[in-house]
């Protein structure tokens, strides 16, 4: 997964700190694909009401699916916004930092 990361060695070094790898993996453990989370036998638990949510997915992400990101709308307890970014991989913030920053600023202004 880190093979595409521009600073892979630096990230690996940081993950050697006690508890760091577990913390880093917990985001993936809590974000199973929607197909697993929202199957017919598993009801989706909504997020707190009124909390704005923006999901950003990149077309080159080999680890997260667009379907999972889109289905987050089913549990968003407040305003939902979905953004699809072209020409970026799993490390969207490194591949397209200007695009992501513009999206974040726009979202924050929208909900300030």
N, C-alpha and C positions, 0 to 999 in steps of 0.2 A: 504494500500500500504506500510506503514511503518512497518507492522507487521514482515516482514522478514529482516528489517534493524537492523544491529548489535548495532547501537547507536541511536535507535528510540527516546528515551527520550531526548537526547541531540539535535537531529534534531528538534523535536517538540518545544523545548524551543527556539531555534534559529528562528523558524518560527513565534514566537509571536511578534517579532520586527515589527514595522510599515513598511508595504510594502513588507515584506519578503515572506509571503505566496503568494501574487500576483506574485512576481518575480519568485518564484519556480514553480508556475503553468503555467506561460507563456511558458515555454519550451514545455509543453504538449499541450498547445493551439496552438502553432506554428507547432507542429509535429503530426497532425492528421494522422491516418493510411492512407497508400497510397490509399487504396480502397476509402476513402473519398476525399483525395486530388487530386487523379489522375483519377477520374471517367471520363467517356466519355464526360460529360458536363463541366468538369473543366480542362482546359489545364494546364499542368505543366509548371511552370516558372523556367527556368534554373538558376542555381547559376552563379555567375560571372565567365566568361571564364578563364580557366587556373588554377583555384584554386583546388589543390589536395584535395580529400575527402576520408576518410576512415570511413566506417560504421562497427560497431562492435555490434553483436547481440549474446545473450546467449540463449541456448536451454531451460533454465528454466524460462525465462521471461514470466510472466503471463499477462503483460500489453501491451507489444509491440510485433508486429507480424514480423516474418521473411520476409514475403512478403512485408511489408512496408519498411523494411530495404533494401531488394534487389531492390525494385523499385526506391529507391533514385538514383540509377545509371541513371535513365531516366532524372534527372534534374542536375546531376553533370556536371558542365561546364568544368571540367578538368579531370585529371586522377582519376579513381575510383578504390577503393580497398574495398572488402568486406571480413570480417572475422567473422566466426561463432565459438563461444566458448562453449564447452561442460561443463556440470556440474557447471553451475552458474545460478543465478536467475536475477531478475531485478536489483539488486545492484551488478552488475558485478565487479565493482572496489573493492568491499569489499570481494566478494566470490572468485575471482581469480586475486588478485592484481599483482602477478608476471607475469601471462599470459598477462594481459592488458598492463603492463609496457613494456614487450618485444615487443608487437605489436606496441605500440606507438613509441618506440625507433626505431624500424625497419622502420616504416612509415616516421618518421622524417628524418632518414638517407637517405632514398630513395628520399626525396624531398628537401634536404638541398642545 
